[in-house]
Amino acid sequence: MAALKVGLMGLGRGGQRVAEVLLHSSWCELVAVGSSKPERIDLFTSRYPGIAAYNDFRLLIVSSTLDALFVAAPPYLRSKYLALAAERGVPVWMLPPPARRFQEALEVLRPFESAGCPIVVSRSWGIEPGLQWDALGLDRIGRFFFGRANVMMCRDEDLDWRGDLQRAGGGVLLDRAYPIVDCLVQGMGMPSTVYARTSGGLRAGDRSSYDTEDTAGLVCQFAHGGLAVLSACWTAGPAQESLDLHGADGAVHIDAREVVVGDRTGQTEVSRQSRPENVFRPQIEDFLNELASSPRRMRSTLRQHLPTLALIEAAYLSARTGQPESLATIFDIHDVSLPSA
């Protein structure tokens, strides 16, 4: 079977990691890339002169016959171009967060579903081999009743669009903590309520003005009695991204390097799985494999991410009201059915 012809939209840090996978995949041929920053295009074309490069994302989509489009551009740049991809029936795989708001996600999703065209969002949990339920033996742990998540980093550069609430949609919670929040939802299900507090203006010096949050704290309550807490900050180090899930008969620890399963005391290790250096590789290979298969059984679709987006939207609402907020209300407001448990 001929390799799938794919394009890549966005050549920032995330886009470079996606490009690394696409350039070495046996499933596809990277035939076109696009970026709004000329210097990134120049650098890429100097390294890979045989690949078409565009400074207009529309030209990237319409000038190439693509079997799939990979999207690493910021959410504020995506919507109108994703609609064009849906119109042309081009399947999409994109980096998180998939949208700035729940409503925006629905607007992106509907034309793809109408066209019967898949749109998938990057998700580590449930895709990479080290995080498969059977590989970890999580069925022996039982239902998780407590989760602890931490996202820490010290961003010393200007925030650029990430500091602009209109373009970014949110700060550290939406931008940096999204994969951990999504991982928490995959492990414990969708919370019934969330209480959140956020703060900003804590960056050292006056390098740039911004109106997104630096720090966020969440408490999630689940209908089955479970509880989860999350803290996120991009003005303090050392860098850390981790999630601990505790069940009646064991616990699992997930970070950027490995997954460790232990007993409930935390004293005895049951299993340890290393995570790939580039976590996008198994996800992208899985997506490309499914595109080449018939019938397609896509995992991590945009619709499957709606509970995570609802949690984050409810958290931002809670930060404004000072009260716990219901995720079901977010679904009700937008007339979307709650996902089955």
Buried (B, 14 or more C-beta within 10 A) or exposed (E): EEBBBBBBBBBBEBBBBBBBBBBEBEBBBBBBBBBBEEEBBEBBBEEEEEBBBBEEBEEBBBBBEBBBBBBBBBBBBBBEBBBBBBBBEBBBBBBBBBBBBBBBBBBBBEBBBEBEBBBBBBBBBBBBEBBBEEBBEBEEBEEBBBBBBBBBBEBEEEBEBBBBBEBBBBBBBBBBBBBBBBBBBBBBBBBBBBBBBBBBEEBEEEEEEBEBBBBBBBBBBBEEEBBBBBBBBBBEEEEEBBBBBBBEEBBBBBBEEEBBBBEBEEEEEBEEBEBEEBBBBBBBBBBBEBBBEEEEEBEBBBBBBBBBBBBBBBBBBBBEEEEBBBBBBBBEEBEBEBBEE
